[in-house]
Amino acid sequence: MEKQKPHSRKKKSLGIGGLAVIGGGLVAVVALIAALTYLQIGRQYKEVFFPNTIINGMDASKKSVDEVKKMVSSGIDGYQLTIKERGDNTESIKGSDIGMEAVFDGSVEKLLQEQKPLEWAKHIKKFQNFDIGTLVKYNQDQFDEAVSKLSCFQEDKIKEPQNAAISQYESGKGYHIVAADEGNRPDPEKVKSLISAAVMDLKTEVSLEEGEAYKKPQIAADDPDLVSQVQTLNRYTNVKVTYKFGDKREILNGDTISKWVGVGEDGKAYLSSSEVTAYVKELASKYDTASKAKTLSTSYGKTVKITGGSYGWKIDQKAEADELAGIIRSGESQERVPVYKQEAASFGENDYGNTYVEVNLTAQHLYFYKDGKLVLDTDFVSGNESKGWSTPAGVYSLSYKQKDATLKGEDYSTPVAYWMPFNGNIGFHDATWRKQFGGSIFKTSGSHGCVNLPPAMAKTLFENIPSKVPVLCYNLPGTESKTTSNGTTKTETAGTTPAATTTTSVPATTAATTAAPTTAAPTTAAPTTAAPTTPAVTTPSTQEAPIIDNPQQEAGPGVSRSTGKKKTGPGVK
């Protein structure tokens, strides 16, 4: 018999395969347990609601249908809603005030039935919110009445919302935006909707502010259009325009411009063109001197006030208004001289400066002052007084100078060597057909309106006078002359005494380059006595010296009041 081998007590290793079998078994067991546990937990959600379930604002998590109904019923009993209003005011509405009661029509049960228990895990962190309108109801009429009685709807306690707006102009600071005022005007429909929702959810507090139940201003302080309007208005009113009128200044700034600006119906800031035009018109009224009376201290020692004529400063109102409006809109401050239609020699009431021609129509004598010094004085013959062709008084401007012009009228065409118009077709010119000048010739044998000069005097005046020079024509009673001259000498009428104002004319041989006399132009401080002059050489005569060989040959433009026919002016042949 073979001898049996003894069994070893040493355990054999299961190996990798064995361990895998055991591990797999354990996982299966754990999974099975987990599944059974999940199912077991899920079963309870056949009777209660999932976690994080909200019904009509109430937490129904893990609550049954009955428990939810009890919550609703208990919430209605003694229910009161606190209404928080703007300005820390509060009011309340009781459930009994609005006929509030619970209503159960199977809606809660239906929600639970539609719940899938095995999906309970999805709701551990996920909320679901249900709003069932039939759980709570109230009497609509009672509700409307209760809401309407809230003090927030009392008119004497309501302040209307105010839009943000542009402030009044403040000198030196301009405009700014005034913030909107929210006021406290409630929106009835929004208030009802907000309170109704709170009641249906059995909430105990509701805020009209948070619920945006107040009417709001339509324009806020940061409204782009409003910001743009203020910026534009400030650009306009920040402008400062300093007008210069000689040594005088006229300052235009925001204090005045602010009265010209505004915001139109189209929502855009504007500058009133009519106001700008009116302002320029005021400037013209204040500083224009054209056609205004001038005061002259004459060479006769007397002061005269000359009206008529067109000489002086005259603003081009339309052009300047356009320029000014553009400056204001640009926002660029500046100093400026206005656009002129017509300029003068100097600023001030007497704007003719110290270079001018003084024409005494009474004395039939003129003086030409250049830079305050006497250059020429001479007798002349002006318009025929008896025919209504008198040379008009007034202050004018020398229009231009022309040599060898032909003066044309209704019944004449006369060449002259020197033509210097200053009042339309009236001007200075040489009169070779005349033998005598001055005295009272003009009364019966004068020109058609022009100022006839001795040829040599016309030449001297022509060669020394610039264009635009003021010509001051005036009448001065008491300076009538009884003498005439031929340009070099005076002739006294028999039985008369030479007038104290008789003066010596520049000799006919005087050339343009002859040094100007040093006699200064008279000033407003001139003595009232006649200006001293060199006595004229006179020759006694029984009658006034011959005027012209044939008076009808005298030529020169003018207007005859006797015929009513207007003569045509000079032209160049």
Beta strands, then each sheet from edge to edge (+ up, - down):
strand 1: 53-55
strand 2: 58-59
strand 3: 80-85
strand 4: 89-94
strand 5: 101-102
strand 6: 128-130
strand 7: 136-137
strand 8: 165-166
strand 9: 177-178
strand 10: 205-207
strand 11: 241-245
strand 12: 248-252
strand 13: 261-263
strand 14: 269-271
strand 15: 294-297
strand 16: 303-306
strand 17: 314-315
strand 18: 334-336
strand 19: 340-342
strand 20: 356-360
strand 21: 365-370
strand 22: 373-379
strand 23: 394-397
strand 24: 402-408
strand 25: 413-423
strand 26: 426-430
strand 27: 437-438
strand 28: 451-453
strand 29: 470-474
strand 30: 483-485
strand 31: 490-492
sheet 1: 2+ 1- 6-
sheet 2: 4+ 3- 10-
sheet 3: 5+ 7-
sheet 4: 8+ 9-
sheet 5: 12+ 11- 18-
sheet 6: 13+ 14-
sheet 7: 15+ 16-
sheet 8: 17+ 19-
sheet 9: 22+ 21- 20+ 29+ 23-
sheet 10: 24+ 25- 26+ 28+
sheet 11: 27+ 30- 31+
end
